[in-house]
Amino acid sequence: MAQLERLLYGRKEAAYKLSISVRKVDYALALGEFEIKRVGSRVLITAPSLKRWASKDHYRPVSKTQPAGLDQEDKAA
């Protein structure tokens, strides 16, 4: 029998599938990086959205001259 691929994943399942923490999934959700479907109060992440996210690089370089998290507005102050 052919096994069907799942269409939707919860936060914990998505984190497991991507080999990242649930917190990182929450951050990505807050930034709108996943396509989601709501079923009642549950937020479910679509399988194609997980594949797209996994295929991208998620590297954010930190400037050596500027401390991490310091915005341009903070520099002016």
N, C-alpha and C positions, 0 to 999 in steps of 0.2 A: 504494500500500500504506500502511496506517495504521501509524504508528510506535508501539510500545508504550512506556509510561513505565516507567522502572526502578523496582523495588520497594525495593532496598537500595543503600546507598552506603558506600564506604570513607571513612576520615577525610579524605584529600586531596580526593576527589571531593565530599564534603559541604562542605568549606571552599570549594572553587571554586564550587559551586552557590549557596552563601550569601554569597559575596564577603567572606569573613572568613579569618583565618589558621588554619592547622592547629592552632596552639597554642590559639586560642580554642575550636576544636572540642574539643580535649583537655580544656580547663577545663570546658566545658559537659557533656562526658561524665562527668567526675569528679563534677560536681554533680547528675548524673542528669537533665539537662534533655532528653535524647533517649531515645526508645525504641530499644533495640538488639536485634539478633539475633546470636548467636554461631554461626559456621560454622568449625569447627575452632578454630584460634587467632585467627581474624579477628573483629574487632568491626565489625559492619555496622549502619548507622543506617537506620531505615525512612523511606521517602519522606513519609508523613503526618506523622511526627515533625519532619522538616525544615520542612514547610509550617507546622506549628503554631509552631515556634520562630521562623520568619521573620515570622509575623504579630504577634508580641508585641514590645513595647518592651523594650529591655535597657539602660535608663539607670539608673545607680546614682549618685545625688547624693552629693557629698562635703561634709560639714559645714564651714563656714568657721571655726568655733570649735575644731574637733577635727582634728588631722592625719589624713590618709588612713591607714587600716589600724590605727588605735588603737581597741581594743575598750574596753568599759565596765570590764572587769577591769583593763586596763592603767591606766585613769584612777585607779582606787582605790589602786593601788600607789605 
